Amino acid sequence: MTSNENEQEPVSGRFGRKATIAICAGIFLVAALIVTVIKLTEPKAKREGATKETAMLVDLMQVEYGTFLPEIVAMGTVVPERDVMLRPRAAGEIIKRSEGFTPGGFIKKGEVMLQIDPADYENALRRHESDLRRATADLEMEMGRHDVAQMDYELLAANLSVQNEALVLRQPQLDTAMANVEAAQAAVDQAERDLQRTTIVAPFDAYVLSRHVDVGSQVDPGTTLGRLVGTDVYWVEATVPLSKLGQLDFPTEPGTEVSKVQVHNRSWPKGMTRTGRLFKLVGALDDRTRMARVLVAVDDPLAHGPESAGQQPLMIGSFVETQIRGRSLPDVVRIERDYVRKNDTVWMMADGKLDIREVEIVFSDAQYAYIRDGLDGNEQIVITHLSTVVNGAGLRIAADGAGSE
């Protein structure tokens, strides 16, 4: 009996372990099933109102068509309209000099600047005047002889050839006497001119830039006495892009209206300018910039007259900025150049959205662009710079955004 019981124990033990394993596996399967059902039926949390699409805040500009005068900015150099190197046409010693004939001095037209010793020229004039009187006396005597010969010839009633008749009437001697008088008169005229040239006068109202002689200097024809520039007008020789020439008005005849020009030097006080006028188009391009050269005329450039009191003088050789007023542009919209976007487009606001609009720009100056086509008068231009630019993006103006969340 004992041996049989010992043989049955392993069988019952094996069945007990299998039951335990089966129960555990069933529990795990039920647990997995329950977890799966819970996950599939678990409610999902929703965050409503946590995110909200916000329109971009912008400033706007109303589209307005009108007539505008563009300004072309050009840099230029101041040069004198009249510029002469003064040289004498007579030789001699300088015996007198005007106080105004000194660097920085002003000379009026016709004012005596220098006097060359005239003694030699006065003597030459007297000598030639004496020769003239002698030649005139010889002519008068010869004319008397001619009259006597004429009477004798008429009394004789001789029939002579033309050549012999001229010899009888002393015509060659008379012609020679007349030629001597003409030569003597020409010598007197030349001596008078030479004497006048010893007095050197200002050819125009002038400003003295340099002086190279003084009292006691010996001069010859061609000696440089000094440099004079006219005080009535200076020019600013400026360079303008060829594309902008069509917008400028040059005078075609005296009295015609021309483009006004404001001239400014950066060394002047802020806001200080001189007013000039567009004068001429130079028929050659600038060698360095390959741009067109124009001349701007400025009256009383040294501010020497009472009408220019308090204004800044122009200095020859200085580099200045010119603002040339162009022809009027009718029926255009003027906006700042910064508001013209890539590829000649403008940002518009239409029904609260961004509208990227292509436009026709007829002209651009240093500050503005002038648009003729592509905009309507009741529209608004976006003048705010946006970091994200997408056609159709939402926009709002500052007033609309004050109470928005």
PLY file of the C-alpha trace (Angstrom):
ply
format ascii 1.0
element vertex 405
property float x
property float y
property float z
element edge 404
property int vertex1
property int vertex2
end_header
0.00 0.00 0.00
2.74 2.30 0.82
4.44 1.82 -2.50
1.25 2.64 -4.46
0.66 5.87 -2.68
4.21 6.98 -3.40
3.70 6.31 -7.11
0.46 8.44 -7.31
1.90 11.64 -5.77
3.88 12.86 -8.73
0.77 12.64 -10.98
-1.36 14.79 -8.72
1.47 17.27 -8.28
1.85 17.66 -12.00
-1.85 18.34 -12.48
-1.78 20.98 -9.72
1.05 22.95 -11.35
-0.70 22.92 -14.72
-3.87 24.27 -13.19
-1.95 27.03 -11.51
-0.25 28.04 -14.79
-3.57 27.99 -16.61
-5.21 30.19 -14.01
-2.34 32.73 -14.14
-2.42 32.86 -17.93
-6.14 33.43 -17.85
-5.72 36.27 -15.38
-3.08 37.93 -17.62
-5.30 37.57 -20.67
-8.29 39.07 -18.87
-6.10 41.93 -17.57
-4.72 42.63 -21.05
-8.21 42.58 -22.47
-9.44 45.00 -19.81
-6.48 47.40 -20.45
-7.12 47.31 -24.18
-10.81 48.06 -23.72
-10.00 50.93 -21.36
-7.57 52.49 -23.83
-9.97 52.17 -26.71
-12.84 53.66 -24.80
-10.80 56.33 -22.93
-12.16 59.90 -23.55
-9.63 62.31 -25.22
-9.00 65.71 -23.71
-9.58 68.71 -26.07
-8.04 72.20 -25.60
-10.55 74.50 -27.20
-9.66 78.17 -27.54
-6.04 77.66 -26.59
-4.83 78.67 -30.07
-6.30 81.38 -32.26
-5.04 82.62 -35.66
-4.13 86.35 -35.29
-4.08 88.79 -38.26
-0.91 90.88 -38.75
-1.02 94.44 -37.43
-0.26 97.01 -40.18
-0.34 100.71 -40.98
-1.97 101.88 -44.18
-1.72 104.71 -46.67
-4.64 105.89 -48.79
-4.12 105.80 -52.56
-4.38 109.34 -53.99
-3.81 110.32 -57.61
-2.42 113.77 -58.35
0.18 115.86 -60.19
3.67 115.88 -58.69
7.08 117.40 -59.41
9.87 114.84 -59.01
13.32 115.89 -57.82
16.46 114.42 -59.37
19.42 114.45 -56.99
22.79 114.84 -58.71
26.28 115.51 -57.42
28.44 118.12 -59.10
31.48 120.40 -58.93
31.41 124.19 -58.79
33.17 125.86 -61.74
33.23 129.52 -62.85
31.29 130.60 -65.91
34.01 133.16 -66.79
37.58 132.20 -66.03
40.54 134.06 -67.56
44.28 134.11 -67.07
45.15 137.80 -67.34
48.06 138.59 -69.70
49.26 141.95 -71.12
49.63 142.87 -74.78
52.31 145.48 -74.05
55.76 145.23 -72.49
57.20 147.41 -69.75
57.37 148.05 -66.03
54.32 147.96 -63.74
54.08 151.43 -62.17
50.63 151.22 -60.59
48.39 148.54 -59.08
44.81 148.74 -57.88
44.13 147.87 -54.26
41.41 145.49 -55.40
43.80 143.52 -57.58
44.81 141.07 -54.87
43.73 137.49 -54.13
40.19 137.59 -52.74
39.54 141.08 -54.09
36.58 142.25 -56.15
37.06 144.31 -59.32
34.34 146.18 -61.21
34.15 146.04 -65.00
36.38 148.77 -66.52
38.31 149.38 -63.30
42.06 149.93 -63.77
43.94 147.02 -62.21
47.51 147.61 -63.47
49.36 150.41 -65.24
52.42 149.70 -67.40
54.85 152.59 -67.89
53.41 154.39 -70.97
56.39 156.70 -71.73
57.79 154.68 -74.64
54.35 154.25 -76.16
53.55 157.96 -75.83
56.80 158.79 -77.66
55.95 156.32 -80.39
52.53 157.88 -80.77
53.94 161.37 -81.11
56.43 160.14 -83.71
53.71 158.52 -85.80
51.49 161.56 -85.46
54.36 163.65 -86.84
54.74 161.27 -89.76
51.02 161.58 -90.40
51.18 165.34 -90.49
54.13 165.19 -92.89
52.36 162.75 -95.17
49.22 164.88 -95.07
51.22 167.97 -96.08
52.83 166.06 -98.95
49.40 164.96 -100.10
48.08 168.51 -100.08
51.07 169.74 -102.13
50.69 166.93 -104.59
46.99 167.67 -104.93
47.96 171.26 -105.80
50.36 170.06 -108.47
47.65 167.79 -109.80
45.23 170.72 -110.14
47.85 172.80 -112.03
48.58 169.91 -114.37
44.86 169.50 -114.96
44.48 173.15 -116.03
47.53 172.95 -118.31
46.21 169.84 -119.92
42.85 171.42 -120.61
44.50 174.50 -122.19
46.64 172.40 -124.48
43.68 170.27 -125.51
46.13 167.55 -126.33
44.89 164.21 -127.48
46.83 161.66 -125.37
46.39 158.05 -124.46
44.97 157.17 -121.08
48.39 156.15 -119.77
50.09 159.33 -120.96
47.24 161.44 -119.65
47.71 159.95 -116.14
51.41 160.80 -116.29
50.75 164.37 -117.40
48.22 164.86 -114.61
50.70 163.40 -112.01
48.25 160.68 -111.01
50.96 158.21 -109.81
52.48 160.90 -107.55
49.05 161.69 -106.15
48.32 158.01 -105.47
51.65 157.64 -103.69
50.96 160.65 -101.47
47.53 159.28 -100.55
49.03 155.87 -99.73
51.61 157.53 -97.49
48.84 159.29 -95.58
46.91 156.02 -95.11
50.05 154.24 -93.86
50.84 157.08 -91.46
47.26 157.04 -90.17
47.43 153.27 -89.60
50.68 153.72 -87.67
49.02 156.36 -85.48
46.03 154.10 -84.83
48.35 151.23 -83.85
50.37 153.49 -81.56
47.17 154.64 -79.85
46.11 151.03 -79.29
49.53 150.12 -77.92
49.31 153.07 -75.54
45.83 152.02 -74.40
47.12 148.51 -73.72
49.47 149.85 -71.08
46.37 150.42 -68.95
44.98 147.02 -67.93
41.29 147.15 -66.95
38.89 144.48 -65.73
36.99 142.91 -68.66
33.99 142.14 -66.41
32.93 142.22 -62.78
35.55 139.89 -61.41
36.84 138.10 -58.35
40.63 137.84 -58.12
41.80 134.28 -57.50
45.53 134.91 -57.89
48.05 137.70 -58.63
51.55 137.14 -60.02
52.94 140.68 -60.46
53.23 143.89 -58.47
54.58 147.41 -58.84
58.09 147.21 -60.30
57.54 143.94 -62.16
58.79 143.78 -65.74
56.22 142.20 -68.02
56.11 141.13 -71.65
53.19 140.11 -73.87
52.08 136.70 -72.58
53.29 137.18 -69.00
50.66 135.85 -66.55
49.44 138.72 -64.39
46.76 136.88 -62.43
43.56 134.86 -62.63
40.07 136.37 -62.70
36.65 134.75 -62.50
33.31 136.40 -63.12
31.12 137.18 -60.11
27.78 137.18 -61.93
27.33 133.43 -62.38
28.97 130.17 -61.33
28.15 126.79 -62.81
27.66 123.48 -61.07
28.72 120.73 -63.46
26.62 117.78 -62.33
26.17 114.23 -63.65
22.70 112.76 -64.23
21.73 109.21 -65.30
20.74 109.07 -68.95
17.37 107.56 -68.01
16.39 110.74 -66.17
17.26 113.29 -68.88
13.77 113.13 -70.36
12.37 114.56 -67.13
14.48 117.75 -67.28
13.60 121.08 -68.93
16.50 122.93 -70.55
16.05 126.49 -71.84
15.58 126.61 -75.61
15.73 130.40 -75.83
16.14 133.34 -73.42
13.20 133.82 -71.11
11.84 130.28 -71.32
10.91 128.51 -68.09
13.48 126.01 -66.87
13.84 123.51 -64.07
14.64 125.04 -60.68
17.57 123.63 -58.74
18.50 123.68 -55.05
22.24 123.51 -54.36
23.56 122.30 -51.01
27.02 121.82 -49.59
27.34 119.37 -46.70
29.61 121.80 -44.87
26.82 124.41 -44.73
24.37 124.68 -41.82
21.44 122.29 -42.02
18.71 123.56 -44.32
20.95 126.16 -46.01
20.73 126.03 -49.81
21.34 128.21 -52.87
18.81 128.46 -55.69
19.93 127.89 -59.26
18.49 127.03 -62.65
19.11 124.28 -65.15
21.22 125.87 -67.89
22.66 123.49 -70.48
23.15 119.85 -71.38
26.79 119.18 -72.20
27.04 117.05 -75.33
29.48 114.51 -73.89
29.29 111.84 -71.20
31.43 111.95 -68.09
34.55 109.86 -68.69
34.40 108.12 -65.31
30.69 107.64 -64.58
29.41 107.48 -68.19
26.51 109.68 -67.14
25.19 112.84 -68.78
26.74 116.18 -67.81
24.48 119.14 -67.11
25.25 122.73 -66.11
23.35 124.44 -63.31
23.70 128.24 -63.18
23.75 130.04 -59.82
23.51 133.85 -59.84
25.67 135.95 -57.49
27.49 132.82 -56.32
29.75 134.66 -53.88
26.76 136.30 -52.13
28.39 139.67 -52.76
25.21 141.54 -53.69
22.55 142.81 -51.27
19.94 140.42 -52.64
22.09 137.47 -51.49
22.84 138.78 -48.01
23.13 136.00 -45.43
23.55 133.23 -47.98
26.51 130.89 -48.24
29.09 131.60 -50.99
29.98 128.91 -53.49
33.63 127.88 -53.58
35.20 126.92 -56.90
36.09 123.24 -56.95
33.75 122.28 -54.10
31.61 119.14 -54.38
27.91 119.91 -53.90
24.54 118.21 -54.10
21.90 119.49 -56.51
18.18 118.79 -56.35
16.79 119.41 -59.83
13.04 119.83 -60.15
11.76 117.77 -63.07
8.72 118.02 -65.29
5.34 117.56 -63.65
3.88 114.04 -63.64
0.06 114.15 -63.94
-2.34 111.43 -62.77
0.12 109.40 -60.74
0.32 108.02 -57.20
3.41 109.08 -55.25
4.71 106.73 -52.57
8.03 106.40 -50.80
10.45 104.07 -52.55
10.59 101.82 -49.46
6.95 100.92 -50.07
7.75 99.44 -53.48
8.40 95.77 -52.90
10.23 93.11 -54.90
9.61 92.98 -58.66
7.80 96.34 -58.69
4.95 95.22 -56.46
2.98 97.02 -53.77
1.29 95.45 -50.75
-2.41 96.29 -50.59
-5.09 95.57 -48.01
-8.27 94.19 -49.60
-11.11 92.84 -47.42
-8.78 92.40 -44.48
-6.27 90.38 -46.47
-2.87 91.02 -48.05
-2.97 91.58 -51.81
0.43 91.65 -53.56
-0.16 93.92 -56.55
2.04 94.54 -59.61
2.19 98.23 -60.58
3.60 100.40 -63.38
6.27 102.80 -62.11
6.76 105.67 -64.58
9.55 107.44 -62.67
11.60 107.20 -59.49
13.64 109.88 -57.77
15.79 109.68 -54.66
12.77 109.54 -52.30
9.61 108.64 -54.18
8.24 106.28 -56.79
5.52 107.53 -59.13
2.90 104.93 -60.12
0.54 105.40 -63.06
-1.22 102.03 -63.35
-2.18 99.18 -61.04
-3.90 101.07 -58.21
-7.40 102.42 -57.61
-8.18 105.63 -55.81
-10.25 103.97 -53.06
-7.60 101.42 -52.04
-5.06 101.38 -49.23
-1.36 100.58 -49.36
0.35 98.60 -46.60
3.36 100.64 -45.44
4.43 98.30 -42.62
7.36 95.99 -43.28
6.20 92.40 -42.72
8.44 89.46 -41.90
6.02 86.92 -43.41
4.55 87.78 -46.78
1.87 85.48 -48.14
-0.77 86.56 -50.59
-4.11 86.43 -48.79
-2.66 86.63 -45.27
-4.93 88.25 -42.70
-4.33 91.91 -41.85
-5.69 94.33 -39.28
-4.96 97.99 -38.69
-3.89 99.47 -35.36
-7.32 100.82 -34.50
-8.96 97.43 -35.09
-6.43 95.60 -32.97
-6.82 97.73 -29.84
-9.65 95.64 -28.41
-8.90 92.31 -30.03
-7.86 89.27 -28.05
0 1
1 2
2 3
3 4
4 5
5 6
6 7
7 8
8 9
9 10
10 11
11 12
12 13
13 14
14 15
15 16
16 17
17 18
18 19
19 20
20 21
21 22
22 23
23 24
24 25
25 26
26 27
27 28
28 29
29 30
30 31
31 32
32 33
33 34
34 35
35 36
36 37
37 38
38 39
39 40
40 41
41 42
42 43
43 44
44 45
45 46
46 47
47 48
48 49
49 50
50 51
51 52
52 53
53 54
54 55
55 56
56 57
57 58
58 59
59 60
60 61
61 62
62 63
63 64
64 65
65 66
66 67
67 68
68 69
69 70
70 71
71 72
72 73
73 74
74 75
75 76
76 77
77 78
78 79
79 80
80 81
81 82
82 83
83 84
84 85
85 86
86 87
87 88
88 89
89 90
90 91
91 92
92 93
93 94
94 95
95 96
96 97
97 98
98 99
99 100
100 101
101 102
102 103
103 104
104 105
105 106
106 107
107 108
108 109
109 110
110 111
111 112
112 113
113 114
114 115
115 116
116 117
117 118
118 119
119 120
120 121
121 122
122 123
123 124
124 125
125 126
126 127
127 128
128 129
129 130
130 131
131 132
132 133
133 134
134 135
135 136
136 137
137 138
138 139
139 140
140 141
141 142
142 143
143 144
144 145
145 146
146 147
147 148
148 149
149 150
150 151
151 152
152 153
153 154
154 155
155 156
156 157
157 158
158 159
159 160
160 161
161 162
162 163
163 164
164 165
165 166
166 167
167 168
168 169
169 170
170 171
171 172
172 173
173 174
174 175
175 176
176 177
177 178
178 179
179 180
180 181
181 182
182 183
183 184
184 185
185 186
186 187
187 188
188 189
189 190
190 191
191 192
192 193
193 194
194 195
195 196
196 197
197 198
198 199
199 200
200 201
201 202
202 203
203 204
204 205
205 206
206 207
207 208
208 209
209 210
210 211
211 212
212 213
213 214
214 215
215 216
216 217
217 218
218 219
219 220
220 221
221 222
222 223
223 224
224 225
225 226
226 227
227 228
228 229
229 230
230 231
231 232
232 233
233 234
234 235
235 236
236 237
237 238
238 239
239 240
240 241
241 242
242 243
243 244
244 245
245 246
246 247
247 248
248 249
249 250
250 251
251 252
252 253
253 254
254 255
255 256
256 257
257 258
258 259
259 260
260 261
261 262
262 263
263 264
264 265
265 266
266 267
267 268
268 269
269 270
270 271
271 272
272 273
273 274
274 275
275 276
276 277
277 278
278 279
279 280
280 281
281 282
282 283
283 284
284 285
285 286
286 287
287 288
288 289
289 290
290 291
291 292
292 293
293 294
294 295
295 296
296 297
297 298
298 299
299 300
300 301
301 302
302 303
303 304
304 305
305 306
306 307
307 308
308 309
309 310
310 311
311 312
312 313
313 314
314 315
315 316
316 317
317 318
318 319
319 320
320 321
321 322
322 323
323 324
324 325
325 326
326 327
327 328
328 329
329 330
330 331
331 332
332 333
333 334
334 335
335 336
336 337
337 338
338 339
339 340
340 341
341 342
342 343
343 344
344 345
345 346
346 347
347 348
348 349
349 350
350 351
351 352
352 353
353 354
354 355
355 356
356 357
357 358
358 359
359 360
360 361
361 362
362 363
363 364
364 365
365 366
366 367
367 368
368 369
369 370
370 371
371 372
372 373
373 374
374 375
375 376
376 377
377 378
378 379
379 380
380 381
381 382
382 383
383 384
384 385
385 386
386 387
387 388
388 389
389 390
390 391
391 392
392 393
393 394
394 395
395 396
396 397
397 398
398 399
399 400
400 401
401 402
402 403
403 404
